[in-house]
Amino acid sequence: MTDAPEDAGVIYDELLRHFDEFSEDMKLLLGLDLDLDLSQLANVAQSYDYDLGRYVNFHEVQIPDRARRGAYICK
């Protein structure tokens, strides 16, 4: 992820790209076929976008640091 503000669509695309790369690696390395619920991915992207915006507005900062952004994704 970049340090610029994003919207849920951009976040969704980036997460999907990461999943696709990870899924390919797991198939090659371990023979695992991974599946992803795209509606849940959309929920994650929307929640991340909302939480990040809320954090920025509440703390009156430009963009949270990378660690905080990562924590929102893990949430």
N, C-alpha and C positions, 0 to 999 in steps of 0.2 A: 504494500500500500504506500501511496505517496503521502507527503505532509500537507497536501492541499485539501480543501473541503471537497467532499464528494456527495453524490446523491445515491439513493438506494439502488438505482439501476447500474451505476458504475461499480458500486460495492458488490452487487450480485454478480456482475460479469467477472470481476477480479476473483471473487471466491470460487466461482465455477471453474475458472482457469486453473486456480491452485488445486482444486479437487481433481480435475482432469489429469494434471501432471502427476499428482500423488497416486491416483488410481492406476495410471500407466506404469509407474514404478512398482507398485505392489503386484501388478499382473506379471511384470517381467521378473521381479526378484522372488516372489513367493507363490505365484500362480493364483493369486486371489482376484476374484471379480467383485469390485465394490460397486454399490449402488447409492444413489443420492436422491432424497426426496426434494424435488425442486420447489415445492410449495413451502417446505421448511427452510430451504435456503433463502427464499424470498422473505420469509419472516425474520430470519437472522439479519439480512441486509437492511430491512426496514427498522428493526430494533436498534441495530448499530448506528444507523443514520440518526435516528431519533435521540438515542442516548448521547452520542457525540455532540449533536446540536444543543442539547440541554446542558451538557457540561460546559460548552463554550459560552453559552448565554449566561449561565449562573455565575461562572468564575470570571467572566469578562476577559477571556484570553482568546488569542487567535486560534491556535490548534493545540490540543493536548500532546504531550510527548509520546513517543512511540510505545513506551511501556504501557501507558494508560490506554492507548488505542488498542493494543494487543489484549489488554484485560477486557475491554468491551467485546471483542470478538470471542474470547473464551467464555464470557457470560452467556 
